[in-house]
Every structure is written in C-alpha cells, then in structure tokens.
Amino acid sequence: MKIFAITTALGVSFAAAQYYKTETIPLPKGEIVEVSSIALLPEKKVAIGDRRGNLWIGTGLYEDDLSKVTWKQFAQGLHEPFGMYWKDGSLIVQQRTELTKVTDTNQDGRADDFANICDDWGSSHDYHEFVFGTDPDVHGDTWAVLCLTGSGGSRSDWRGWCIRVTPEGKMFPEVSGVRSPGGIGFNLQGDLFYTDNQGSWNGSSALKWLKKGGFVGNPSGNVTAKKFGLPEPPNPTSGSRIQIEREKDPRIVPPAVVFPHGKVGQSPTAVVPDMTKGRFGPFAGQILVGEQTHSQIQRVDLEMVNGYYQGAVFKFLDDYACGIVPMRLAPDGTLFAGGTNRGWGSHGDQPFSLERTRWTGEIPFEIHTMRVTPTGFKLTFTKPVDEKTAADVKNYPMTAWTYIYQKSYGSPEVDKVTPKVISAKVNEDKLGVEITVEGWVQGHVHHLNAKGLKSAEGKPLWHPDAYYTLNEIPAAVKVVE
C-alpha cells in the first residue's frame, strides 16, 4: 500500500490521510509488459495490451490477495495496441495500423481469429505515429486520434485527425488539428475529449474537446484534406493567441482545459470519466486524466459555457510506479492504471507497471468544483468550509496568463495579469463560496491558490491549487420585475 504525500509551500512533506489506496498488481513473470491498454471482461477478468504487441488476460485483479493473480497470453504480434474493449466475446483492439477484432473461436484461451475492421489511414515506420482508440459510442462507432508523423508533420494519410469507424468498417474523418495525443475518451454526456501534448501550435498540454467538424489547433494535417478534396481546415497565424484566432474562424475549438506545463504534469494521457456514482470518492461525473512524465492522475471539472467546454484541473493522485498511459475505472470503484517509460521517461522509476487504486471511504477536504459566473467564480467543497477563512478575500490570490499560438515548440506563459478577488460570499451550508473577480481575461488560464482556506474542522485543503481555462464568460441573467 502507498500513502500519498503532499508538500506544503515550505517544502515540508507529510503523509496525507489515506483517502486512496494503491497496490501493485503482479505482471506475467519474466515478461516485459509495457502496459498500453486495458479492457474489462466478464467474470472479473481483465485484459491488457502492451507496447510490444502482446495481449494478456488476467484473473484475480479484484481480489484482496493480489499474490494469486494469474495471467495467460491471449495474443501476440500486434502493433502497439493503444485502445481496447470487450464486445460480444471478442476484443476490439486499436492498433497503429488498423482496428482489429480479436477472437478465440475454439475457446482454448488463445486468440485464433484476427479480423481487420478498418485500416483506411496511413502509417509509416515513424516512431511517433501512435493511434489511440475509444470504447464504442452510443452508435457502436469507435473513434481514434492519429498522432502526426514525428509529432510535427503529416507524411501519412489522416495524420493529425480524429477519425470515426463504424462497426461495418467505414471510416469518417471528423475533427482536424490533432498534434500528439496521449489518450481519448468520452465524458458522461457522451462528448469526446483527448489529451494533446505541448509542442508545435500547443503552448502547453491540454484536454481538448473533439467537436465534430471542428479544428483543435495544429494545421500540419491539413494536407490530407487537400489530397482528398475536403474543405481546407483553418490555417491560423503563427505568433497569435488562441482567443484571437478563434474569433477569426469559429471552426477553431479552444482547449477545454489547459494543463500548465510543469505545474500540472507535462504529458497527459488517458481520459476516464468517473461513472461509479461515488464508489471512487466524492468526484462522480468528473474526468480523471493520466500523466506519463510525472506518474500522476489529475482531476478535471468541466462545464459548458456559451456552447464551449471549459473548466478547472486539480492535482489528484501521485506516486505511481511508472508513467501512466492507459487507465480503466471499473463500476465497483477499482481504478486500473498501466505504466510504461520506454522512450519517454517518468518520475516513477519502474520501467513498466500495473496498479490499482481504490477509495478508502474517507472524504478529503478539497475544492470539488470551480465554475464561472458572470462576475467571477463559484467554488464548492467536499466538506464544510471554515466561514472566517472562506470570507477573507486575501485567501484567494490569483494569477492569469495565456500562451503564444505558434508553429514553434511550446510557449512561455505570456500576457500575465493579476486578477483581484474583491468579495467572497459563503453559502449557508458552508459548502460553497462565490467570489467576485476584477481584472480577469477571456482566453487566459486563471490560477487560484486557496491554501489559506480551512475546513470547519480546521484542516487545510489537500490540493489548494486550481487552474481554470476561461474560454467564455457567461452573460448575467436579467431579472424581470
């Protein structure tokens, strides 16, 4: 068991209360299993894929005694399976080169039938041409994001695009502007998101909304649209700002939530909604995002304002054994997290890993949500807040910035401002505070450090920092007298 630690501003590390328990799951003995995908099967079995092309099926991963976990190799020879789910007795596997239906037809525990569902996109020998796939949507379609060639070019067809594949194997290009994805998944409303990494046209990493017909930032894949006679996606001006460019072309969909580089990880991966209705703690409905470099899990609270997604990211779980790539949250509240660090490096020092995390039942004192209002933000908490500290505007220091929207790699934080909280109104139930803000800026990331807040029990916030991406400001509601 691991006890997650947090660090105060003075650099003093201390053990946090045991809100979440993480345990190492034994992998096949003597094998190199760089976990790249996870699927849940009937009878509490779990399938994993690894970067070397093997599929394994394990039993005992939910049990108290993990020493009794057993594995059997189900298949081998696949090409980097970054996405996998179970459907009607088969594993549907998203490989780099195709979407494949993998089946054990004679029920001997080994796959013997590999049916190509679709391979209508290009693939070369380039290291970075990863493909991350989803579970099926409500129509049974599988979606995938295709990394650019070299993470900065598009030498193969549909690189830099999000595609949709029907159960019959027909492929449709749906969203352009992808750069270097690390994961893809739906929220509880059925809308699709993916994580993109800092680089060309990405000032910092972000969680992005894959709005059908939209453009999510990087024009390198526009060449494929021209080749196949599609309307050319947006061609933004390098050196500008996302807010300026989206006002010129409404097809540009801004990042839903920016993850400030180095402050909130730097290589986001899996996108997993908490659909457990409280079995994984008090954050049901929010999105969990894996982090490869920092070996962490972040928490994202989303809202839609004026037709666009935006919201806040919070640090959440830390100290995983390796860089997290795939995650899978089971209905009972068990979170499976797979790790690999080959070629990428990670703070976790193991070369590969598989771990499970469960909520202990104790609720931490956290900012539960951060939502925008016409005049500032409304914060809600997991536990009642101390009214004195919550009403003191000095406990809400805030900074804000944006990034250069440019072809070159990444961006420093620019156009910095210091918004001021001028009032703080505490709810009667002490579970919410509404703050009024002067000097905020549309299009900026707003960092709130609420370390001065205390719970009614006198405890500090487990994670006091919130980073809100302000794409849109809601209009005030007119009161009719």
Buried (B, 14 or more C-beta within 10 A) or exposed (E): EBEBEBEEEEEEEEEBBBBBBBEBBBBBEEEBBBBBBBBBBEEBBBBBBBBBBBBBBBBBBBEEEBEEBEBEBBBEEBBBBBBBBBBEEBBBBBBBBBBBBBBBEEEEEBBEEBEEBBBBBBBEEBEBBBBBBBBBEEEEBBBBBBBBBBBBBBEBBBBBBBBBBBBEBEBEBBBBBBBBBBBBBBBEEEBBBBBBBBBBBBBBBBBBBBBEEBBBBBBBBBBBBEEEEEEEBBEBEBEEBBBEBBEEEEBBBBBBBBBBBEBBBBBBBBBBBBBBEEBBBBBBBBBBBBBBBBBBBBBBBBBBBEEBBBBBBBBBBBBBBBBBBBBBBBEEBBBBBBBBBBEEEBBBEBBBBBBBBBBEEEBBBBBBBBBBBEBBBBBBBBBBBBBEBBBBEEBBBBBBBBBBBBBEEBBEBEBEBEBBBBBBEBBEEBBBBBBBBEEBBEBBBBBBBBBBBBBBEEBBBBBBBBBBBBBBBEEEEEEEE
